[in-house]
Amino acid sequence: TSTHLTRTCNQTCGRSASDLLAERKIGEARRLLADTRAPIKEIAAALGYASPAYFTRAFQSRTGTTPTAFRKAD
C-alpha cells in the first residue's frame, strides 16, 4: 500500500517516497538536458509532468536554475 511505501521510505531513507521520486525525475531531467537536444516540452512529457511550466517550476525549485539555463551552462 502507499502507506507502507511511505513508512518504509521514511524509515530507511529519512525521506518520503514522493521526495525520492521527485529527486529521481529531476536527476533524469538533468541527464536529458545535458545529453540530448530534446525540447524541454518533450522532456517534461517523458517524465510525466502535466505541463512544461510545471516541469520548469519543479526543476527550478530543486536545482535553483531553470531547465533552459541549466542546458546553456552545460
N, C-alpha and C positions, 0 to 999 in steps of 0.2 A: 504494500500500500504506500501511498505518498507519505503518510505519517511515519511509517517505518523507515523509508528512504531518508526523510529529513532528519529523523533522530539518529540514524546511523552516520550520516554525513557530519552532523554536529559533534557526535562523539568521537569520530575518527579524525576529522579534519579541523574541527572547530569552526566550520562554516556551513551555511545552508546549501542544499542541493541546487537551488536556483542561482546562488552566487557562484558555485563551481561551474555550472553550465554556462553562465554569462561570461565567466573568465575564459572558458574553453572557446566559446564563439568569437570573442574578441581576439584571442590568440590566432584563430584560423583566419579572421579578417585581416590581421596584420600580415600574415603569411601571403594571403591572396593579393593584398595591396602591394606588397614588396615584390612578389614573384610573377605577377600576371599584369596584363593590361586590361583586364576585365573592368567594365564600367562599375562604378560604385552601386548603381541601381541593381546590377546583376549580382554583385557580391551580397548586397543586403537581402535580396530574394533567396539566394542559395543558402544563406544562413538562417532563414526563417523569420526575418524581420518584416513587419507589416508594411513598412514604407522606408524609402531611403532616408527620409527626415528622422524617423525614429532610430534607424541604424546610426545615423550621424550623432544623435544625442547620446545614445548608449556608448558609442565608441569614444566620444569626447569625454564623457564622464569617467570612463575607465583609464583613458590614456593621457588626457589633458590636451589633446590636439584633435583636429578634425581628420577624417579619412583622407581628404584632399591634401592637407598639409603634411600628413604622415607620408603619403605617397611621394610628394615632391621632395621631402627631406631625405628619402631613402636613396 
